[in-house]
Amino acid sequence: MFDREKEISDLLKYFNNCVSKGINCGVLVYGWRRVGKTTILKAFTEKVNGIYIDCIWISDPKVFIKTLMNHKMFKDTELEKEFKLILLEDDPLVMLKRTFDLLIEFSPKAGKLAVILDEFHVFIEKIATRIAREKRQSKQIVEDDILGLIKHIIETKSAFWVFSTSIGWKKLHEKIIRTKKVGSPLIGVLTKYKVEPFDRNNSIKFALTINPKLDEIRAEEIYRLTGGIPKLIEEIAINMSEERGVLKVALDLLEKGEFDDFFENIIKFIAEASKRDYTILL
């Protein structure tokens, strides 16, 4: 991993504050797609007693529970049996609450458990959709219930929670910050932490590390083109050759669809900020 020691150190500081002082027990990590959030979170997980879960594919509470059951921390333990019992619950919201309660109960025994939910906005979106359909309720009501549950578990200060999301996710501005009927919104108990792209110097160093055959002029051109997004720097630098210019390489990669997810995220952000329909804008 290149030049992300500060971000990991900051997360460790928040974690230690949660352990020793009971503060900063919920951190919202956000930033542009491909800026390196996942790499940072996985590295942080290895330094603490942590559970990292990629929520991008989790669409209902049962899948979430089974993912926890199969984690090395719980596999073949009494907690695995407890998770299996929760799967017998009929109400999906109660199922979620019992799962989070079990993690909270286990945390002190582990010293202090760190739970990292990557792309957690997808978790909220998909699970709320599934539960709303099953219970025939308003999706917004279900989302509020889930966010209220998450707020509750953070306020117990029994574990350390990290939630990551891409900048431009509309719930960051509308759902989380939206005032709830009872109490303060979830954002009130979260410490916001933005993962920034590389600056000019580190972008150039990173490009030269990826491809030592580059000269500094082309490395700087890659920085200007990518804005310091590590994954974009990496893909362009790897594919550079002496006979091809930076822009030519970037356009070839763009045509092949290598940057589709990044630009799709930007378009979604524009759609959300401008209140325009994403499909029409696209």
N, C-alpha and C positions, 0 to 999 in steps of 0.2 A: 504494500500500500504506500502511496506517495503523498507526503505532506498533509496528513490528516491527524497528526499527533495532537494538535490543539483541540480539535473537535472531540476526540476520544478523552482527552484530559478534562475538558469541560463537562462531559457526561459523567465521568468518574467523580468530579467535584459535586455534581448534583446528587449522584448516588450516595456519596459519603455524607452529604448534608441530610439526606433522607434518613440514613442509618443513625447518625449521631444526634441530629437536631429535630427530626420529624418535619423538615421543610423540603420543598422541591421534589415531592414524591410522585409528581406527574409531569412529564416533559413532552411537549409537542415539537417534534423535529420536522421541519418543512424546508422545501427548496425545489428548484427546477428538476424535472425528470432528467435522469442520467447525471446528476451533479455529484453522485457518490454517496447518497444517504445509506443505501443498503450495505455498502462496503464498511462504512463507519460503524453502523449498528452491529454488524456481525463481529467486527473486531472488538467492540465494546463488550458484547455478550461473552466473549472468551475470557475477559478480564474480571468478570464478576460471576456470581452464581445466577446465571441468566438463562432465560428461555426465549429464543428468537422464533417468531412465527410469521411466515409470509402469508398475509391475508388475501392476496390477490385472487386466490382460487377457492376461498372458503365462502360457501353460499348459504349455509344453515348451521344452527347450533350443534347438531349432531356431528358434522364434519369437524367443527372446532374442537369438540370434546375428544373425538377420536384422534385428532392431531396431537392433543396434549397427552392422551393415553400412550401413544407410541413414542413420545419423547424419551430420550435416554434417562432423564431424571426420574421418570415415573414408571417406566417399563418394568414389569415383574415386581412391583411394590404394592403395598396396601392401598396407595392412592389410585393405582390403576383399577383396583376393585371398586373403589368409591366412584370413579368416573363411570364405570360400567353400570352402577346402580342409578346414576343420574340419567343415563340414556333411557331408562325405563319411565322417566317422567313424561307425562302427557303434554303439559303446557311448555312451549318452547322458551317463553320468557323466564319461567321458574327454572327451567333447565339451565339457562344462562346464568341466572343469579346463583344457583347452587354451585355452578362451576367456578365462578369468581370467588364465592365464599370459601370454597375448598382451597383455592390458591392462597387466599388471605390467611386461612388457618395454617397452611403449610409453611408460609413464608418465615415466621419467627424460628421454626425448627431448622430452617436452612441458613440461619444467620440474618439474611434479608434477601428475599427473592426479587430478581429483576425480570420483568415480563416485557418483552419488546414486540409490539404488534406493528409490523411493517405494512404500509398501504392500508391503514385501518379504516380509511374512508370507504374503501371497497367492502370491508367487513360490515360496516354500519349499513351501507346502501343495500347490499345483497341480503343480509339477514333481516333487515326491516321489511324488505319486499316479500321475503318468504313468510315471515311471521304474519304480516298484514294479510296475506292471501289466505293463510291457514285459519286465522282467527276472524277473518272478514272485518278487519278494522282499518281505519285510516293509516296509511303509511307514515304520515307525519306524526301521528300520535305514537306509533310504535318506535319511530326514530327518537322521539323525545324520551320515551321510557328507557330505551337502551342508553342514550346519553346520560340520563339521570342515574342509571345504574352505574355507569362508568365513573361519574362524578362521585357517587357514594363510595366506590371501592378505593378511589384515590384518597378521599378524605379519611379513611380508616388509618392511613399512613402505615399500614402493615407490610406493604410491599412497594417496590419502585416500579413505576409504569412509564414506558416510552411508547408514544404513538407517532408514527411517521406518515406524512402525506405530501403529495405534490403541490407546489404553489399553484394557485388557480383553482383549487378544489372549492366549489361554491359553498360547501358546508362549513368551510373554515370561516367564512364571513357571514353566512346566513343561518346555518344550523347550530353551530357551536356558540356563536355570539348571541344568537337570538335569545331574548329574555324568556325564561320559562315561567309557567304559571306559578310555580312554587319555588322559591329560592333563587340563587344566582345561577347564571349559565355555566356550562362546563369550563369555558375558557378561564373562569375565575380561579380555578384550582390547577391550571396548567402553566408551566413555565415554557414560554415560547423560545425556540432555538432554531435559527435559520442557518442552513448549510449553504455557504456562498460558493460560487465558482472559483477557480484558481485566479489569482491576480496575474499580471503580465509576466513577472519574473518566474513564478512557479509554473505558469503555462509553458513558457519557453524551455525551462529545465525538464519538465515532464515530456514534452515532445522530443527533446534531444535524448532523453533516457529511453523512450520507446524506440526511436530510430536514430542511432548515433551518426548515421550518414547525412542527416539533415544539417544544413548550416543555420546560423542563428536568424538570418533574414527570413528564411522560409518558416522557421519555427515561430517567429513573431507574426507572420502572415496567418499561420494556423490559429494563433491566439485571437487575432482580430476577427477572423471568420467565425470562430466557435464561441467567442465570449468567455472562454475559460472553462467551458463544460468538459470535465475530464474524459468522459466516454467519447465525446465527439473528437477531442484532440487525439485520443488513442486510435480511433478508427482511421482518421485521416493520416496521421503520422505513420502507421503501420503500412498503409498502402502507397506511401510516397516513393517516388523513384526520381533519378536525376533528370530524366527526359520529360517528366510530367509536372506541370505546375500545380500549386495548391488548389486553386479554384477548379481546375480540370478534375482532379481527384475527388474533390467534394461533390461536384456535379455528377460524376459517375456513381458515387456512392448513393447520392440522392435518388438518381434514376433507378438504382437497384432496390430502393426501398429501405436502405439501412437506417435512415433517419426518420422513418414514418412515425414511430411512436413519440419521438421528441416533438415534431411539428404538430402532430395531432393534439398533444397536450397544450401547446401554445394556442392553437385554434380554440380549444375548449375554454382556455382562460379568457380569450377575447370574447367568446360567446357569453360566458358568465358575467364578465365585467360590463359588457355592452347590453346585456339582456336580449341578445339576438338568438334565434334558433340555430343550434350547432349545424344541423344538416343543411339549412339554407346558406349559412355562412361558408361552409365547406364547399 
